[in-house]
Amino acid sequence: MNDFLIPVSIFATIYGIVYISIRKKERMALLDRGLDPRSFEQPNNNFSTLKYGLLLTGVGLGILLANIVVSIDAMDNEPAYFSFVTLFGGIALILDYIIEKVIIKRQKNANQSSEPFKE
């Protein structure tokens, strides 16, 4: 285990230092040209908590239903747990995608209605 962790941690450290130094050089070059580095950043629509919450809820629901199906002897252990966990985990991720699209669409509509009319 330690034979694997040491090279990976050294590589990750070197990669992090190089990434930070390159990003600093890019930002300094933008500032030298008179541009704002924040203008190139993407808007932060962070839905990770929603995604992980729905995924874990789906996995938990899959485990619960698999346990019920196994206890009534409708399926074997391994296929029941694997199929229900992946099925409900996938359903949760699809539901997350739909919810995110609806929220982003509502935010765009709200932003368009609040902007003044330009001629």
N, C-alpha and C positions, 0 to 999 in steps of 0.2 A: 504494500500500500504506500509506504513512504517513498519507494523507488519511483512511483508514478507522481506523487504530489509535489515533490521537490522540483522536477523539471517543468511541470505545468505552472507552478507558482512563479518560477523564475521567468518563464516565457510571458506570463500574464503581466508581471511587473514591467518587463522591458517594453511590451506592447503598450501598456498604459502610459509610460513615460514618453514614448515616441508619438503616440496619438495626441497627448496634451501639448507637446512641443510643436507639432505640425499645426494643430488648431490655433495655437497662439500666433504662429507665423502668418497664418491666413487672416486672422483678425487684425494683426498689425498692418498687413498689406492693404486691407480694406480701409483702415483708418488713415493710412498714408494717402490713399486716393480720395479721401473725403467722404467715403460711404459709411453708412451705419451698419455694423455687423448684425444688429438685431433684425434688420429688414429681411435678411435671408433665412431667418428661423421660421419654422412652420408653426402655425397656431396650435396650441396645446389643448387638444380634445382628449383628455386622458380618461379612458373608460376602463382602465385595467381592473379597478376594484369591482366594477359591474361584471366584467368578464370572468374574473376568478370566483366571484361570489356565485354567479350562475353555474359555472363549471363544477364547483364543489357541491353545490346543491344538487345538480344533476347526477353527479357521481354518487352522492349519498343516497339519493332516491333510487338509483340503479342497484346499489348494494342492498337496500331495504327490500325492494321488489324481488331481487334474486334470492334473498334469504327466504322470503315468503314462498316463492315458487319451489325452491329446494325443499322446504319443510313440508309441502304437500305432495312431494315426490312427483312433480310434473316434469322436471328436468334434472340432469346430473349437476354436480357442483360446479365444475370448471366451465362448461359452456354457459351455464346460467349467469354466473358472476361476470364472465368476460363479455357476454353479449349485452347484458343489461347495463353494465358500467359504460361500455363504449356507446351504446344507443342513447342513453340519457345524457352522457357527456356531450355527444354530438348535437343532440337536440338543444341543450343549454347553450352551446356556442352559436348555433343558428339563431336562437332566440336573442342572444346578445347582439348579433349582427343586425337583426331587424330593429331592435330597440335603438341601437346607435344610429342607424340610418334615419329613423323617425326623429330623434333628438337633433341631429345635424340639420335635417330639413327644416325643422321648426326654428332653429337658431338662424338659418339663412333667411327664412321668411321674416323673422323679427328684425334682422339687420336691414333687410331691403325696405321694410315699411318704415323704419326709423330714419333712413337717409332722406335728405331733402331732394326734391325733384330737380333734375338738371336739364336745361335746354341747350 
